[in-house]
Amino acid sequence: MVNKRVVVIGAGVSGLSTATLLLQQEKEIKVHLVAKHFPEDLSGEYTSPWSGAYWRNYATEDDIRQQVTINPSAYLNYLLNTFISLGGTTQHVSLSHLNECIGSDTDVVINCSGIHAGTLGCVEDPEVYPARGQTVIVQLPQDYVNWAFFRHCAGSSNTWSDNMTYVIPRENGEVVLGGTFNEHNYSTDVDDNIAEAIIQRCLATPSEKFDKKLLICHNYGHGGAGFQSSYGTAKHVIEIMKEMLEKQENESNKC
């Protein structure tokens, strides 16, 4: 790929990741990033900054339930700054057709245009459509919520989006509460009733009283990865149980 010129369309997380990784792996190529929106732009059609950015992996060596939360704004800016520091160039433009970014020296075009792929000339993918998501962001002390939570209640008569509840903390004290997922919905208007419903779902936790003090360990919420994660999560919950029981016994012996 020596002396090749690559044009990447789109500066969302896919486009920025692709452009940056190209320059990291291929030192002798030129990469030009073309996009209508860049980090710090606030637009409903530029979805990456609005993402909950919650990643979980069931198959890590050390902890099969490992979870990572990302601050979208900070990460997008990190990718853009890294891309530019590696010699990448950018162009802020709204494309109506693919050929508008193709120059005489262009060898490769990588299309990461997201929702615009449905209308971009020479692409016009009929399978691309929007899905409206609404979240609520609250500011809490940074150590107040140190866990991520996702729950989808299947088998309900309500829509899929009505049964999706998640809590995603960030390093700056922001906590994302969600959410909705409405296919083919272009609206970016905030619905106060939906916001209130999201908050109530996130606040709703079981409250039961028992006749004696006991230890309750939860091991559920693995979605479609029940078989895949079963051994690791079983091992982990047993470790937690043993740790907590030992702690209770030590505290009891001190009395």
C-alpha positions in Angstrom: 0.0 0.0 0.0 3.0 2.3 -0.5 2.0 5.8 -1.8 -1.7 5.0 -1.8 -4.3 7.7 -1.0 -7.3 6.6 0.9 -10.5 8.7 1.5 -12.6 7.8 4.5 -16.2 9.1 4.5 -17.6 9.8 8.0 -16.2 11.0 11.3 -18.3 8.9 13.6 -16.6 6.2 15.8 -16.4 3.8 12.8 -14.8 6.4 10.4 -12.4 7.8 13.0 -11.4 4.3 14.1 -10.8 3.1 10.5 -8.9 6.2 9.5 -6.7 6.2 12.6 -6.0 2.4 12.4 -5.0 2.8 8.8 -2.3 5.3 9.6 -1.1 3.3 12.5 -0.7 0.1 10.4 0.4 1.6 7.1 3.1 4.3 7.4 3.4 5.0 3.7 -0.1 5.9 2.8 -2.1 9.1 2.9 -5.5 9.1 4.5 -8.0 12.0 4.0 -11.1 12.1 6.3 -14.2 13.7 4.7 -17.3 14.3 6.9 -20.3 16.5 7.4 -19.9 16.3 11.2 -16.8 16.1 13.4 -16.4 15.7 17.2 -18.0 18.5 19.2 -20.7 18.9 16.5 -24.2 18.4 18.0 -26.6 17.0 15.5 -29.3 14.3 15.6 -27.8 12.8 12.5 -24.4 12.5 14.0 -25.1 9.7 16.4 -21.7 8.7 17.9 -21.5 11.5 20.5 -24.9 10.5 21.8 -24.1 6.9 22.3 -24.2 5.2 25.6 -20.9 3.5 24.6 -21.2 0.5 26.8 -19.1 -2.5 25.8 -19.1 -5.9 27.4 -17.3 -9.1 26.7 -18.2 -12.6 27.9 -15.0 -14.3 26.9 -12.0 -12.6 28.5 -9.3 -14.6 30.1 -9.3 -13.0 33.6 -12.9 -12.0 34.0 -15.5 -13.4 31.7 -18.0 -10.6 32.6 -15.7 -7.7 32.0 -17.4 -4.4 31.1 -16.1 -1.2 29.7 -17.9 2.2 29.6 -16.6 4.9 27.3 -17.1 8.7 27.3 -18.0 9.2 23.6 -17.0 12.9 23.4 -13.5 12.2 25.0 -12.9 9.1 22.9 -14.0 10.7 19.6 -11.7 13.7 20.2 -8.9 11.3 21.1 -9.3 9.4 17.8 -9.4 12.6 15.8 -6.3 14.1 17.5 -4.5 10.8 17.1 -5.4 10.7 13.4 -4.2 14.2 12.8 -1.0 13.6 14.7 -0.2 10.7 12.4 -0.5 12.9 9.4 -4.1 12.5 8.5 -6.0 15.3 6.8 -9.7 16.3 7.2 -12.3 18.1 5.2 -15.6 19.4 6.6 -18.2 18.9 3.8 -21.6 17.6 3.1 -21.5 15.0 0.3 -24.5 14.3 -1.9 -22.7 11.8 -4.1 -19.7 9.5 -3.7 -17.8 11.0 -6.6 -17.6 14.4 -4.8 -14.8 13.1 -2.6 -12.9 11.2 -5.4 -9.9 13.0 -6.8 -7.5 12.0 -9.5 -5.0 10.7 -6.9 -7.6 8.7 -4.9 -7.0 5.0 -4.8 -9.4 3.8 -2.2 -12.7 5.1 -0.7 -14.0 3.7 2.6 -17.6 4.6 3.3 -18.4 5.0 7.0 -21.3 7.4 6.4 -23.7 5.8 8.8 -27.3 6.9 8.3 -26.3 9.0 5.2 -25.6 5.7 3.3 -29.3 5.6 2.7 -29.2 8.8 0.6 -25.6 9.2 -0.5 -25.4 9.0 -4.3 -23.8 5.8 -5.7 -24.6 4.1 -2.4 -28.3 4.7 -1.6 -28.6 1.6 0.5 -32.3 0.8 1.0 -31.5 -1.3 4.1 -30.3 1.7 6.1 -32.9 3.4 8.3 -32.8 5.3 11.6 -33.6 4.0 15.0 -34.6 6.7 17.5 -33.0 6.4 20.9 -33.7 8.6 24.0 -31.7 8.6 27.2 -31.4 10.7 30.3 -28.0 11.9 31.6 -27.7 12.7 35.3 -24.7 14.0 37.2 -23.7 12.1 40.3 -20.6 11.8 42.5 -18.0 9.8 40.6 -18.0 6.9 43.1 -21.8 6.8 43.5 -22.4 4.4 40.6 -19.5 2.1 39.7 -21.3 -0.6 37.8 -23.2 -0.9 34.5 -26.5 -2.5 34.1 -28.6 -3.7 31.1 -31.9 -5.4 31.1 -34.3 -6.4 28.3 -37.6 -7.9 29.5 -38.6 -10.2 26.7 -42.0 -11.7 26.2 -44.0 -8.6 27.0 -46.9 -7.2 25.0 -45.1 -3.8 24.9 -42.5 -2.8 22.3 -38.9 -3.9 22.5 -37.9 -0.4 23.4 -40.3 -0.1 26.2 -38.6 -3.0 28.0 -34.9 -1.9 27.6 -33.4 -0.5 30.7 -29.8 0.4 31.3 -27.5 2.4 33.6 -24.1 3.4 32.2 -21.6 5.4 34.4 -18.8 7.5 33.1 -15.5 8.6 34.6 -16.7 12.2 34.8 -19.7 11.5 37.1 -22.2 11.4 34.3 -24.6 8.4 34.3 -26.6 7.5 31.2 -30.1 6.2 31.9 -31.9 4.4 29.1 -33.5 3.9 27.0 -35.6 3.6 23.8 -35.0 2.0 20.3 -37.7 3.0 17.8 -37.0 1.8 14.3 -37.8 4.1 11.3 -38.2 7.1 13.6 -36.4 10.2 12.5 -37.6 12.5 15.3 -34.9 14.1 17.5 -37.5 15.8 19.8 -37.2 15.1 23.5 -40.3 13.4 24.9 -40.7 14.3 28.6 -43.0 11.4 29.3 -40.5 9.0 27.9 -37.7 10.6 30.0 -39.8 10.2 33.2 -40.5 6.6 32.3 -36.8 5.9 31.8 -36.0 7.4 35.2 -38.6 5.4 36.9 -37.5 2.1 35.3 -33.9 2.7 36.4 -35.0 3.5 39.9 -37.2 0.5 40.2 -35.4 -2.1 42.2 -36.8 -5.0 44.3 -37.4 -4.2 47.9 -38.0 -7.2 50.1 -37.7 -7.8 53.9 -36.5 -11.0 55.3 -36.8 -12.5 58.8 -33.1 -12.8 59.2 -29.9 -11.4 57.8 -28.7 -13.3 54.8 -26.5 -13.0 51.8 -28.0 -12.7 48.3 -25.8 -13.1 45.3 -27.3 -12.3 41.9 -26.2 -14.2 38.8 -28.4 -13.3 35.9 -28.9 -10.8 33.0 -26.6 -12.5 30.5 -28.9 -12.1 27.5 -28.3 -14.5 24.7 -24.9 -15.4 26.1 -26.2 -17.7 28.9 -24.3 -20.8 27.8 -21.2 -18.9 26.8 -20.9 -17.1 30.2 -22.4 -19.7 32.5 -19.1 -21.3 33.7 -17.3 -18.0 34.3 -20.2 -16.2 36.0 -20.9 -19.3 38.2 -17.2 -19.3 39.2 -17.3 -15.6 39.9 -20.5 -15.6 42.0 -19.1 -18.5 44.1 -15.9 -16.4 44.7 -18.0 -13.5 45.8 -20.1 -15.7 48.1 -17.0 -17.1 49.8 -15.5 -13.7 50.2 -18.6 -12.2 51.7 -19.2 -15.2 54.0 -15.6 -15.0 55.2 -16.0 -11.2 55.8 -19.2 -11.8 57.8 -17.5 -14.5 59.9 -14.6 -12.3 60.7 -16.9 -9.4 61.7 -18.9 -11.8 63.9 -15.7 -13.0 65.7 -14.8 -9.5 66.5 -18.0 -9.0 68.5 
